[in-house]
Amino acid sequence: MKITTLTRAAFICGLGISLSATVSFAASVTFDFQEKPSGWKRKLSYTHDDIGLTVKALQTNQKNIVSKAKVRTDVSSGLGVKAGKGDNNLKIDSKGREETVVFKFDTNVTIESITFSSFRKRDDFSLSGGALAALTDNVVQTYTFTEDYSSNRFDVSALDAWNKKRGKFKASSFKITSITVSTPDPVVKPVPPLTVVPLPAAGFLLLGALGALGLTRRRKRA
């Protein structure tokens, strides 16, 4: 074996190699609004897997004037809205005024699904002012978004739905039991580097001996 090969091997064994790597993953996070009840509040705050969420509510009257409303959660049906003293529905509804729940995250996320409850078939909602979507099941439905919606804010509004039999619009109403999101880009977490092993005294002696051996061979060849 060549001297240079032995020297390199001794050097690597003595010092070790400092390596680092990264692990990438993307996980879905579900915020459950049936987990525990709350009183009527202007704002509800949640944290799940290092993602922060603030929930508020707005109401828009027939004159298109927007004002604040209150939100509340309960274990039986989830998140609801109270627009004022005369609002006894306690759902997110469009009766007389359009109620909206505002989900504000502390980072950009991709919305995957929303689970609705306490609605009637064909009640309508919109996401952040976009096209309306109809709830086609009865009582409970998880609506999965097939398009990529990424933002730090999502507004879910109740919209009047067209009643084909009666030939007119009807008010929609529902509650929200959960919302599921994911980070749009993989989360990268560093892996701690390998501990550097100091060169022991025997290692220095080995290097010295190998160096002397190499010098002796050079002299004999000369």
N, CA, C and O of each residue as an XYZ file, in Angstrom:
888
protein
N       0.849     -1.195      0.000
C       0.000      0.000      0.000
C       0.881      1.239      0.000
O       1.902      1.259      0.687
N       0.524      2.250     -0.734
C       1.317      3.462     -0.803
C       1.273      4.228      0.503
O       0.306      4.145      1.260
N       2.346      4.982      0.756
C       2.424      5.789      1.980
C       1.333      6.850      1.990
O       0.718      7.105      3.026
N       1.092      7.470      0.832
C       0.077      8.533      0.778
C      -1.301      7.999      1.134
O      -2.092      8.687      1.781
N      -1.592      6.758      0.705
C      -2.885      6.149      1.028
C      -3.015      5.908      2.509
O      -4.067      6.187      3.084
N      -1.981      5.399      3.146
C      -1.993      5.169      4.589
C      -2.134      6.476      5.353
O      -2.844      6.549      6.356
N      -1.454      7.503      4.868
C      -1.501      8.800      5.546
C      -2.910      9.377      5.496
O      -3.414      9.878      6.501
N      -3.543      9.307      4.332
C      -4.897      9.824      4.205
C      -5.870      9.046      5.084
O      -6.752      9.633      5.711
N      -5.711      7.740      5.131
C      -6.593      6.908      5.961
C      -6.448      7.265      7.431
O      -7.439      7.355      8.156
N      -5.198      7.469      7.873
C      -4.969      7.831      9.272
C      -5.575      9.181      9.585
O      -6.142      9.377     10.660
N      -5.461     10.119      8.648
C      -5.987     11.466      8.848
C      -7.511     11.457      8.980
O      -8.082     12.132      9.837
N      -8.161     10.668      8.100
C      -9.624     10.593      8.126
C     -10.112      9.916      9.392
O     -11.087     10.360      9.998
N      -9.436      8.833      9.804
C      -9.843      8.113     11.020
C      -9.661      8.978     12.250
O     -10.457      8.910     13.187
N      -8.608      9.798     12.251
C      -8.328     10.604     13.438
C      -9.261     11.776     13.578
O      -9.756     12.046     14.672
N      -9.516     12.488     12.483
C     -10.300     13.715     12.571
C     -11.794     13.474     12.408
O     -12.598     14.190     13.004
N     -12.183     12.482     11.613
C     -13.597     12.275     11.295
C     -14.015     13.259     10.221
O     -13.242     14.140      9.844
N     -15.256     13.112      9.718
C     -15.763     13.989      8.673
C     -17.023     14.675      9.188
O     -17.922     14.018      9.714
N     -17.088     16.008      9.035
C     -18.255     16.765      9.474
C     -19.264     16.811      8.331
O     -19.006     17.408      7.286
N     -20.415     16.174      8.542
C     -21.441     16.108      7.513
C     -22.706     16.776      8.007
O     -22.979     16.815      9.207
N     -23.471     17.298      7.070
C     -24.780     17.837      7.402
C     -25.729     17.504      6.271
O     -25.318     17.363      5.120
N     -26.990     17.380      6.605
C     -27.989     17.034      5.604
C     -29.297     17.688      5.980
O     -29.421     18.259      7.064
N     -30.265     17.610      5.104
C     -31.573     18.158      5.381
C     -32.626     17.112      5.080
O     -32.458     16.261      4.207
N     -33.723     17.198      5.832
C     -34.859     16.309      5.614
C     -36.042     17.180      5.208
O     -36.380     18.123      5.923
N     -36.664     16.893      4.099
C     -37.778     17.679      3.595
C     -39.078     16.896      3.762
O     -39.134     15.696      3.490
N     -40.126     17.595      4.214
C     -41.424     16.966      4.322
C     -42.501     18.043      4.325
O     -42.229     19.191      4.676
N     -43.700     17.690      3.945
C     -44.848     18.589      3.984
C     -45.996     17.833      4.636
O     -46.376     16.759      4.171
N     -46.547     18.383      5.701
C     -47.594     17.694      6.437
C     -48.862     18.534      6.465
O     -48.802     19.763      6.504
N     -49.993     17.872      6.443
C     -51.280     18.550      6.561
C     -51.561     18.854      8.024
O     -51.204     18.080      8.912
N     -52.202     19.985      8.261
C     -52.540     20.415      9.614
C     -54.030     20.723      9.653
O     -54.530     21.494      8.833
N     -54.741     20.122     10.605
C     -56.186     20.339     10.740
C     -56.482     21.110     12.019
O     -56.054     20.721     13.106
N     -57.216     22.200     11.876
C     -57.686     22.980     13.023
C     -59.128     22.562     13.301
O     -60.016     22.757     12.470
N     -59.347     21.987     14.478
C     -60.636     21.414     14.847
C     -61.403     22.409     15.722
O     -60.955     22.749     16.817
N     -62.560     22.876     15.237
C     -63.352     23.861     15.981
C     -64.410     23.205     16.861
O     -65.263     23.889     17.427
N     -64.355     21.901     16.973
C     -65.218     21.182     17.906
C     -64.434     20.678     19.115
O     -64.985     20.016     19.995
N     -63.166     20.993     19.145
C     -62.310     20.464     20.205
C     -62.688     21.005     21.582
O     -62.729     20.256     22.559
N     -62.964     22.312     21.657
C     -63.393     22.901     22.922
C     -64.259     24.120     22.638
O     -64.049     24.805     21.638
N     -65.233     24.400     23.505
C     -66.142     25.529     23.270
C     -65.502     26.859     23.661
O     -64.555     26.910     24.445
N     -66.044     27.924     23.096
C     -65.606     29.276     23.465
C     -66.842     30.158     23.597
O     -67.904     29.827     23.069
N     -66.708     31.262     24.291
C     -67.792     32.233     24.330
C     -67.760     33.073     23.056
O     -66.892     32.890     22.202
N     -68.722     34.002     22.938
C     -68.727     34.886     21.775
C     -67.579     35.877     21.892
O     -67.469     36.606     22.878
N     -66.719     35.893     20.867
C     -65.535     36.753     20.902
C     -65.331     37.416     19.548
O     -65.840     36.948     18.529
N     -64.576     38.516     19.551
C     -64.198     39.176     18.303
C     -63.098     38.405     17.571
O     -62.935     38.535     16.357
N     -62.354     37.608     18.323
C     -61.228     36.897     17.721
C     -60.952     35.618     18.494
O     -61.006     35.597     19.724
N     -60.652     34.543     17.754
C     -60.218     33.288     18.344
C     -58.829     32.963     17.801
O     -58.562     33.146     16.613
N     -57.950     32.480     18.675
C     -56.563     32.209     18.272
C     -56.223     30.747     18.511
O     -56.610     30.157     19.520
N     -55.481     30.166     17.548
C     -55.077     28.766     17.617
C     -53.628     28.627     17.157
O     -53.131     29.436     16.373
N     -52.958     27.587     17.657
C     -51.623     27.216     17.185
C     -51.568     25.702     17.046
O     -51.922     24.964     17.965
N     -51.117     25.256     15.879
C     -51.033     23.810     15.624
C     -49.812     23.557     14.754
O     -49.693     24.111     13.662
N     -48.896     22.709     15.246
C     -47.678     22.362     14.500
C     -46.935     23.607     14.022
O     -46.516     23.695     12.868
N     -46.782     24.568     14.933
C     -46.041     25.814     14.671
C     -46.718     26.730     13.662
O     -46.095     27.679     13.186
N     -47.976     26.470     13.323
C     -48.738     27.369     12.454
C     -49.781     28.083     13.311
O     -50.583     27.441     13.990
N     -49.763     29.407     13.272
C     -50.714     30.197     14.037
C     -51.924     30.570     13.192
O     -51.792     30.840     11.999
N     -53.105     30.584     13.809
C     -54.349     30.909     13.113
C     -55.190     31.848     13.978
O     -55.379     31.614     15.172
N     -55.694     32.919     13.348
C     -56.636     33.823     13.985
C     -57.946     33.781     13.213
O     -57.948     33.867     11.985
N     -59.063     33.648     13.925
C     -60.385     33.563     13.300
C     -61.220     34.767     13.723
O     -61.402     35.028     14.912
N     -61.723     35.493     12.729
C     -62.602     36.634     12.962
C     -63.822     36.506     12.059
O     -63.908     35.588     11.243
N     -64.774     37.440     12.212
C     -65.978     37.418     11.381
C     -66.348     38.821     10.937
O     -66.104     39.803     11.638
N     -66.946     38.890      9.751
C     -67.438     40.147      9.187
C     -68.876     39.958      8.732
O     -69.314     38.837      8.474
N     -69.609     41.065      8.635
C     -70.963     41.025      8.089
C     -71.101     42.165      7.071
O     -70.612     43.273      7.291
N     -71.763     41.876      5.979
C     -71.993     42.867      4.928
C     -73.499     43.026      4.736
O     -74.191     42.064      4.402
N     -74.014     44.258      4.950
C     -75.453     44.453      4.820
C     -75.837     44.714      3.366
O     -74.990     44.677      2.474
N     -77.120     44.977      3.137
C     -77.629     45.132      1.776
C     -77.107     46.395      1.105
O     -77.184     46.524     -0.117
N     -76.581     47.320      1.887
C     -75.972     48.527      1.331
C     -74.473     48.345      1.100
O     -73.756     49.299      0.798
N     -74.019     47.105      1.248
C     -72.614     46.741      1.022
C     -71.674     47.385      2.042
O     -70.505     47.639      1.750
N     -72.197     47.645      3.232
C     -71.375     48.184      4.326
C     -70.870     47.017      5.161
O     -71.654     46.181      5.611
N     -69.555     46.964      5.366
C     -68.927     45.857      6.089
C     -68.664     46.272      7.534
O     -68.158     47.364      7.791
N     -69.008     45.401      8.466
C     -68.732     45.647      9.888
C     -68.327     44.340     10.551
O     -68.461     43.266      9.966
N     -67.832     44.443     11.773
C     -67.347     43.265     12.480
C     -68.493     42.474     13.095
O     -69.561     43.014     13.382
N     -68.246     41.183     13.291
C     -69.187     40.314     13.979
C     -68.406     39.463     14.973
O     -67.183     39.570     15.067
N     -69.117     38.621     15.712
C     -68.467     37.773     16.715
C     -68.472     36.314     16.270
O     -69.318     35.887     15.485
N     -67.508     35.565     16.791
C     -67.394     34.137     16.474
C     -67.441     33.326     17.768
O     -67.114     33.812     18.851
N     -67.860     32.080     17.611
C     -67.923     31.162     18.757
C     -67.796     29.736     18.255
O     -68.216     29.422     17.141
N     -67.214     28.872     19.081
C     -67.154     27.446     18.767
C     -67.898     26.652     19.835
O     -67.962     27.045     21.000
N     -68.461     25.519     19.404
C     -69.052     24.580     20.363
C     -68.755     23.166     19.900
O     -68.505     22.925     18.719
N     -68.786     22.242     20.834
C     -68.359     20.865     20.551
C     -69.357     20.109     19.678
O     -69.002     19.092     19.082
N     -70.582     20.580     19.595
C     -71.601     19.845     18.840
C     -71.568     20.157     17.349
O     -71.770     19.266     16.524
N     -71.311     21.436     16.991
C     -71.414     21.781     15.569
C     -70.302     22.686     15.056
O     -70.277     22.990     13.863
N     -69.390     23.125     15.902
C     -68.233     23.871     15.425
C     -68.369     25.378     15.482
O     -68.897     25.929     16.448
N     -67.889     26.040     14.441
C     -67.727     27.496     14.409
C     -68.962     28.192     13.843
O     -69.463     27.832     12.777
N     -69.445     29.199     14.582
C     -70.599     29.981     14.139
C     -70.342     31.462     14.284
O     -69.311     31.874     14.816
N     -71.302     32.280     13.799
C     -71.155     33.742     13.789
C     -72.411     34.394     14.362
O     -73.531     33.951     14.109
N     -72.201     35.442     15.131
C     -73.310     36.260     15.633
C     -73.086     37.681     15.131
O     -72.117     38.341     15.506
N     -74.007     38.144     14.266
C     -73.828     39.448     13.621
C     -74.390     40.603     14.429
O     -74.101     41.760     14.122
N     -75.178     40.326     15.445
C     -75.759     41.401     16.257
C     -76.785     40.848     17.217
O     -76.980     39.636     17.306
N     -77.451     41.757     17.949
C     -78.421     41.326     18.949
C     -79.593     40.575     18.334
O     -80.139     39.660     18.951
N     -79.978     40.951     17.134
C     -81.120     40.304     16.492
C     -80.786     39.030     15.742
O     -81.670     38.411     15.149
N     -79.531     38.632     15.759
C     -79.111     37.421     15.039
C     -79.246     36.218     15.960
O     -78.410     35.995     16.836
N     -80.292     35.456     15.757
C     -80.529     34.279     16.590
C     -80.176     32.980     15.871
O     -80.349     31.898     16.432
N     -79.685     33.075     14.636
C     -79.341     31.892     13.861
C     -78.081     31.237     14.400
O     -78.006     30.014     14.523
N     -77.099     32.059     14.717
C     -75.819     31.630     15.293
C     -75.003     30.738     14.355
O     -74.058     30.073     14.780
N     -75.383     30.734     13.075
C     -74.603     30.059     12.049
C     -73.911     31.116     11.201
O     -74.059     32.312     11.450
N     -73.167     30.680     10.215
C     -72.630     31.576      9.199
C     -73.693     31.600      8.112
O     -73.872     30.605      7.409
N     -74.404     32.715      7.957
C     -75.569     32.722      7.072
C     -75.625     33.992      6.222
O     -74.854     34.931      6.416
N     -76.562     33.985      5.275
C     -76.737     35.131      4.380
C     -78.125     35.747      4.522
O     -78.574     36.464      3.628
N     -78.795     35.484      5.607
C     -80.142     35.998      5.821
C     -80.087     37.469      6.249
O     -79.674     37.784      7.365
N     -80.500     38.343      5.368
C     -80.509     39.778      5.683
C     -79.159     40.438      5.515
O     -79.081     41.603      5.127
N     -78.110     39.719      5.799
C     -76.731     40.205      5.655
C     -75.826     39.018      5.358
O     -76.101     37.890      5.767
N     -74.760     39.289      4.649
C     -73.826     38.217      4.272
C     -72.735     38.101      5.327
O     -71.972     39.043      5.545
N     -72.663     36.958      5.974
C     -71.666     36.751      7.028
C     -70.452     36.017      6.476
O     -70.573     35.112      5.650
N     -69.287     36.423      6.947
C     -68.019     35.888      6.459
C     -67.113     35.545      7.621
O     -66.992     36.325      8.566
N     -66.477     34.390      7.564
C     -65.449     34.024      8.538
C     -64.089     34.248      7.890
O     -63.847     33.801      6.769
N     -63.207     34.940      8.598
C     -61.870     35.259      8.094
C     -60.850     34.384      8.822
O     -60.695     34.478     10.039
N     -60.160     33.536      8.065
C     -59.090     32.702      8.610
C     -57.756     33.344      8.240
O     -57.393     33.400      7.065
N     -57.034     33.824      9.238
C     -55.765     34.509      8.989
C     -54.625     33.701      9.631
O     -54.580     33.532     10.850
N     -53.710     33.209      8.792
C     -52.576     32.408      9.254
C     -51.327     33.283      9.377
O     -51.233     34.332      8.741
N     -50.377     32.847     10.193
C     -49.145     33.615     10.361
C     -48.091     33.268      9.318
O     -46.965     33.761      9.378
N     -48.459     32.413      8.357
C     -47.574     32.060      7.249
C     -48.436     31.642      6.063
O     -49.612     31.321      6.229
N     -47.861     31.645      4.888
C     -48.605     31.186      3.715
C     -48.853     29.679      3.796
O     -47.947     28.899      4.088
N     -50.088     29.296      3.531
C     -50.461     27.881      3.543
C     -51.304     27.590      2.310
O     -51.788     28.503      1.641
N     -51.471     26.311      2.023
C     -52.359     25.866      0.951
C     -53.583     25.225      1.589
O     -53.462     24.292      2.382
N     -54.749     25.726      1.243
C     -55.967     25.166      1.831
C     -56.311     23.858      1.129
O     -56.330     23.789     -0.100
N     -56.580     22.826      1.914
C     -56.902     21.512      1.367
C     -58.390     21.196      1.461
O     -58.988     20.722      0.496
N     -58.992     21.460      2.630
C     -60.415     21.135      2.773
C     -61.027     21.914      3.930
O     -60.333     22.392      4.828
N     -62.351     22.025      3.875
C     -63.148     22.592      4.965
C     -64.299     21.635      5.221
O     -64.940     21.163      4.282
N     -64.561     21.349      6.479
C     -65.700     20.498      6.832
C     -66.823     21.372      7.371
O     -66.636     22.125      8.327
N     -68.002     21.263      6.742
C     -69.174     22.052      7.097
C     -70.178     21.183      7.849
O     -70.209     19.962      7.691
N     -70.995     21.835      8.668
C     -72.067     21.132      9.376
C     -73.285     22.052      9.475
O     -73.217     23.240      9.162
N     -74.392     21.471      9.917
C     -75.623     22.229     10.210
C     -76.123     23.028      9.011
O     -76.541     24.175      9.171
N     -76.088     22.446      7.817
C     -76.578     23.135      6.628
C     -77.694     22.332      5.978
O     -77.949     21.181      6.335
N     -78.350     22.967      5.017
C     -79.343     22.284      4.204
C     -78.743     22.040      2.825
O     -77.883     22.795      2.369
N     -79.196     20.994      2.175
C     -78.670     20.659      0.859
C     -78.825     21.833     -0.098
O     -79.880     22.464     -0.165
N     -77.751     22.117     -0.840
C     -77.661     23.201     -1.817
C     -77.436     24.562     -1.190
O     -77.604     25.575     -1.870
N     -77.065     24.628      0.069
C     -76.603     25.902      0.616
C     -75.259     26.239     -0.043
O     -74.465     25.348     -0.345
N     -75.017     27.541     -0.262
C     -73.845     27.962     -1.021
C     -72.847     28.731     -0.163
O     -73.210     29.395      0.808
N     -71.578     28.620     -0.552
C     -70.528     29.419      0.089
C     -69.527     29.850     -0.977
O     -69.502     29.290     -2.074
N     -68.707     30.839     -0.656
C     -67.617     31.245     -1.546
C     -66.343     31.329     -0.734
O     -66.369     31.559      0.475
N     -65.220     31.139     -1.423
C     -63.913     31.221     -0.782
C     -63.204     32.471     -1.286
O     -62.888     32.585     -2.470
N     -62.958     33.406     -0.372
C     -62.227     34.645     -0.669
C     -62.783     35.373     -1.886
O     -62.028     35.841     -2.738
N     -64.109     35.465     -1.963
C     -64.745     36.229     -3.024
C     -64.747     35.557     -4.374
O     -65.145     36.165     -5.368
N     -64.306     34.298     -4.431
C     -64.273     33.585     -5.703
C     -65.626     33.000     -6.055
O     -66.648     33.383     -5.484
N     -65.628     32.071     -6.998
C     -66.870     31.445     -7.445
C     -67.528     30.688     -6.299
O     -66.851     30.120     -5.442
N     -68.866     30.692     -6.297
C     -69.576     30.011     -5.221
C     -69.523     28.506     -5.418
O     -69.342     28.014     -6.532
N     -69.682     27.788     -4.321
C     -69.710     26.329     -4.349
C     -70.901     25.862     -3.535
O     -71.220     26.448     -2.501
N     -71.554     24.817     -3.994
C     -72.743     24.308     -3.330
C     -72.404     23.115     -2.451
O     -71.589     22.269     -2.819
N     -73.041     23.055     -1.285
C     -72.925     21.903     -0.400
C     -74.010     20.915     -0.806
O     -75.200     21.207     -0.689
N     -73.603     19.763     -1.274
C     -74.542     18.822     -1.888
C     -74.963     17.674     -0.972
O     -75.922     16.962     -1.271
N     -74.247     17.491      0.144
C     -74.635     16.434      1.081
C     -75.675     16.973      2.052
O     -76.202     18.070      1.866
N     -75.961     16.207      3.071
C     -76.876     16.638      4.110
C     -76.155     16.662      5.454
O     -75.445     15.717      5.796
N     -76.335     17.724      6.205
C     -75.862     17.896      7.582
C     -74.355     18.127      7.663
O     -73.928     19.164      8.170
N     -73.528     17.179      7.172
C     -72.071     17.317      7.282
C     -71.427     16.995      5.936
O     -71.802     16.034      5.265
N     -70.454     17.817      5.559
C     -69.725     17.557      4.315
C     -68.322     18.139      4.411
O     -68.134     19.270      4.858
N     -67.338     17.346      3.982
C     -65.969     17.843      3.850
C     -65.759     18.246      2.399
O     -65.770     17.404      1.501
N     -65.568     19.535      2.182
C     -65.364     20.046      0.825
C     -63.866     20.106      0.564
O     -63.147     20.848      1.234
N     -63.389     19.324     -0.412
C     -61.970     19.268     -0.754
C     -61.700     20.150     -1.970
O     -62.378     20.041     -2.992
N     -60.714     21.014     -1.847
C     -60.377     21.932     -2.933
C     -59.419     21.243     -3.900
O     -58.359     20.757     -3.506
N     -59.811     21.211     -5.162
C     -58.997     20.545     -6.169
C     -57.963     21.475     -6.790
O     -56.983     21.014     -7.374
N     -58.179     22.787     -6.665
C     -57.213     23.750     -7.179
C     -56.279     24.187     -6.061
O     -56.584     24.033     -4.878
N     -55.144     24.730     -6.456
C     -54.119     25.132     -5.489
C     -54.373     26.560     -5.033
O     -54.051     27.514     -5.743
N     -54.960     26.705     -3.828
C     -55.195     28.022     -3.243
C     -54.189     28.225     -2.111
O     -54.281     27.587     -1.062
N     -53.236     29.116     -2.337
C     -52.198     29.379     -1.336
C     -52.221     30.847     -0.931
O     -52.186     31.734     -1.784
N     -52.281     31.099      0.366
C     -52.320     32.460      0.897
C     -52.156     32.369      2.406
O     -52.062     31.275      2.963
N     -52.123     33.529      3.068
C     -52.161     33.525      4.524
C     -53.535     33.944      5.044
O     -53.744     34.057      6.252
N     -54.479     34.176      4.109
C     -55.839     34.569      4.510
C     -56.860     33.931      3.574
O     -56.709     33.934      2.353
N     -57.915     33.379      4.200
C     -59.018     32.797      3.441
C     -60.331     33.280      4.056
O     -60.540     33.141      5.261
N     -61.209     33.844      3.239
C     -62.515     34.310      3.681
C     -63.584     33.343      3.192
O     -63.678     33.079      1.993
N     -64.379     32.817      4.096
C     -65.463     31.898      3.737
C     -66.783     32.606      4.035
O     -67.081     32.945      5.180
N     -67.572     32.821      2.969
C     -68.821     33.583      3.094
C     -70.025     32.708      2.761
O     -69.944     31.817      1.915
N     -71.136     32.971      3.434
C     -72.407     32.350      3.082
C     -73.071     33.196      2.004
O     -73.148     34.418      2.133
N     -73.555     32.551      0.934
C     -74.188     33.256     -0.182
C     -75.599     32.727     -0.402
O     -75.880     31.555     -0.152
N     -76.482     33.603     -0.873
C     -77.828     33.162     -1.220
C     -77.762     32.110     -2.316
O     -77.011     32.251     -3.281
N     -78.552     31.055     -2.160
C     -78.566     29.958     -3.135
C     -79.853     30.006     -3.953
O     -80.910     30.386     -3.450
N     -79.747     29.621     -5.204
C     -80.915     29.635     -6.102
C     -81.794     28.416     -5.839
O     -81.344     27.273     -5.923
N     -83.047     28.688     -5.521
C     -84.033     27.630     -5.305
C     -84.788     27.406     -6.612
O     -85.656     28.192     -6.993
N     -84.437     26.319     -7.285
C     -84.991     26.067     -8.621
C     -86.499     25.828     -8.570
O     -87.218     26.278     -9.462
N     -86.990     25.135     -7.551
C     -88.415     24.834     -7.454
C     -89.249     26.093     -7.250
O     -90.313     26.249     -7.849
N     -88.761     26.975     -6.409
C     -89.508     28.200     -6.119
C     -89.148     29.338     -7.078
O     -89.834     30.359     -7.120
N     -88.088     29.160     -7.833
C     -87.708     30.190     -8.788
C     -87.193     31.457     -8.145
O     -87.400     32.549     -8.675
N     -86.529     31.332     -7.017
C     -85.976     32.513     -6.347
C     -84.808     32.091     -5.464
O     -84.567     30.903     -5.252
N     -84.092     33.083     -4.959
C     -82.953     32.804     -4.094
C     -83.411     32.552     -2.663
O     -84.412     33.101     -2.203
N     -82.667     31.724     -1.988
C     -82.912     31.467     -0.565
C     -81.618     31.709      0.214
O     -80.528     31.606     -0.348
N     -81.732     32.022      1.475
C     -80.558     32.262      2.314
C     -79.849     30.944      2.620
O     -80.495     29.918      2.832
N     -78.534     30.982      2.640
C     -77.729     29.820      3.023
C     -77.256     29.965      4.455
O     -77.118     31.079      4.960
N     -77.009     28.849      5.105
C     -76.490     28.896      6.476
C     -75.748     27.595      6.759
O     -76.125     26.529      6.271
N     -74.696     27.698      7.549
C     -73.891     26.519      7.899
C     -72.954     26.872      9.041
O     -72.825     28.035      9.424
N     -72.309     25.859      9.573
C     -71.203     26.029     10.516
C     -69.968     25.329      9.966
O     -70.067     24.526      9.038
N     -68.830     25.625     10.525
C     -67.574     25.021     10.083
C     -66.973     24.253     11.251
O     -66.735     24.819     12.318
N     -66.727     22.952     11.044
C     -66.174     22.140     12.126
C     -64.648     22.053     12.080
O     -64.009     21.849     13.112
N     -64.057     22.208     10.879
C     -62.594     22.142     10.794
C     -62.113     22.716      9.468
O     -62.872     22.830      8.505
N     -60.832     23.075      9.443
C     -60.167     23.506      8.221
C     -58.799     22.832      8.175
O     -58.078     22.810      9.173
N     -58.449     22.288      7.022
C     -57.171     21.576      6.859
C     -56.310     22.307      5.842
O     -56.762     22.621      4.741
N     -55.063     22.576      6.220
C     -54.123     23.287      5.345
C     -52.785     22.555      5.364
O     -52.557     21.657      6.174
N     -51.912     22.961      4.453
C     -50.545     22.445      4.437
C     -49.628     23.561      3.989
O     -50.074     24.530      3.375
N     -48.345     23.431      4.293
C     -47.385     24.412      3.833
C     -47.165     24.207      2.341
O     -47.008     23.068      1.901
N     -47.148     25.282      1.549
C     -47.001     25.126      0.101
C     -45.662     24.577     -0.331
O     -45.567     23.936     -1.378
N     -44.607     24.817      0.464
C     -43.274     24.303      0.171
C     -42.856     23.368      1.288
O     -43.269     23.568      2.430
N     -42.049     22.350      1.002
C     -41.586     21.446      2.050
C     -40.842     22.190      3.149
O     -40.098     23.137      2.891
N     -41.056     21.749      4.357
C     -40.329     22.300      5.496
C     -38.963     21.628      5.561
O     -38.874     20.401      5.540
N     -37.925     22.404      5.638
C     -36.557     21.862      5.644
C     -35.976     22.011      7.047
O     -35.862     23.116      7.575
N     -35.621     20.897      7.624
C     -35.024     20.901      8.956
C     -33.616     20.332      8.884
O     -33.417     19.241      8.350
N     -32.621     21.068      9.423
C     -31.244     20.584      9.341
C     -30.992     19.399     10.259
O     -31.540     19.318     11.358
N     -30.168     18.497      9.799
C     -29.722     17.368     10.618
C     -28.401     17.767     11.264
O     -27.485     18.184     10.555
N     -28.270     17.652     12.588
C     -27.014     18.059     13.247
C     -25.817     17.353     12.632
O     -25.891     16.156     12.352
N     -24.702     18.072     12.411
C     -23.513     17.447     11.829
C     -22.907     16.414     12.763
O     -23.099     16.469     13.977
N     -22.176     15.474     12.185
C     -21.503     14.458     12.984
C     -20.456     15.108     13.867
O     -19.787     16.057     13.459
N     -20.320     14.596     15.070
C     -19.340     15.138     16.012
C     -17.922     14.882     15.505
O     -17.571     13.766     15.121
N     -17.116     15.949     15.515
C     -15.726     15.818     15.073
C     -14.916     15.134     16.170
O     -14.910     15.583     17.316
N     -14.241     14.059     15.818
C     -13.448     13.294     16.788
C     -12.023     13.845     16.778
O     -11.376     13.820     15.731
N     -11.511     14.342     17.910
C     -10.144     14.875     17.931
C      -9.111     13.777     17.687
O      -9.318     12.617     18.043
N      -8.009     14.163     17.079
C      -6.944     13.218     16.774
C      -6.227     12.820     18.062
O      -5.677     13.682     18.747
N      -6.223     11.525     18.404
C      -5.549     11.088     19.630
C      -4.028     11.141     19.468
O      -3.509     11.285     18.361
N      -3.332     11.021     20.594
C      -1.867     11.078     20.580
C      -1.281      9.974     19.712
O      -0.274     10.190     19.038
N      -1.899      8.789     19.718
C      -1.403      7.671     18.909
C      -1.461      8.014     17.432
O      -0.636      7.550     16.645
N      -2.451      8.838     17.057
C      -2.569      9.234     15.667
C      -1.390     10.058     15.215
O      -0.868      9.865     14.116
N      -0.962     10.993     16.076
C       0.210     11.807     15.740
C       1.452     10.927     15.586
O       2.247     11.132     14.670
N       1.620      9.941     16.487
C       2.778      9.044     16.398
C       2.745      8.252     15.099
O       3.775      8.039     14.458
N       1.514      7.808     14.712
C       1.385      7.050     13.480
C       1.781      7.893     12.268
O       2.498      7.428     11.381
N       1.305      9.135     12.243
C       1.661     10.020     11.132
C       3.166     10.264     11.083
O       3.767     10.288     10.009
N       3.772     10.447     12.274
C       5.216     10.674     12.321
C       5.988      9.475     11.802
O       6.952      9.632     11.053
N       5.572      8.274     12.196
C       6.249      7.056     11.754
C       6.123      6.870     10.251
O       7.086      6.499      9.580
N       4.941      7.128      9.734
C       4.738      6.991      8.295
C       5.587      7.989      7.513
O       6.137      7.672      6.458
N       5.680      9.213      8.063
C       6.506     10.222      7.393
C       7.974      9.826      7.388
O       8.669      9.990      6.385
N       8.441      9.299      8.525
C       9.845      8.872      8.602
C      10.121      7.726      7.648
O      11.173      7.688      7.009
N       9.179      6.784      7.546
C       9.338      5.662      6.644
C       9.444      6.127      5.197
O      10.255      5.611      4.429
N       8.635      7.085      4.840
C       8.679      7.613      3.485
C       9.991      8.301      3.192
O      10.544      8.162      2.100
N      10.501      9.056      4.181
C      11.782      9.752      4.000
C      12.916      8.746      3.819
O      13.803      8.958      2.992
N      12.896      7.649      4.589
C      13.944      6.621      4.478
C      13.941      5.985      3.103
O      15.009      5.765      2.531
N      12.768      5.683      2.552
C      12.687      5.072      1.224
C      13.213      6.001      0.148
O      13.848      5.553     -0.806
N      12.957      7.278      0.293
C      13.449      8.248     -0.694
C      14.984      8.291     -0.690
O      15.603      8.374     -1.751
N      15.600      8.234      0.504
C      17.046      8.290      0.617
C      17.686      7.047     -0.022
O      18.709      7.162     -0.698
N      17.083      5.841      0.190
C      17.633      4.618     -0.387
C      17.602      4.670     -1.909
O      18.543      4.226     -2.567
N      16.512      5.217     -2.476
C      16.395      5.324     -3.931
C      17.457      6.278     -4.467
O      18.007      6.062     -5.547
N      17.742      7.340     -3.705
C      18.760      8.306     -4.129
C      20.139      7.662     -4.109
O      21.130      8.316     -4.435
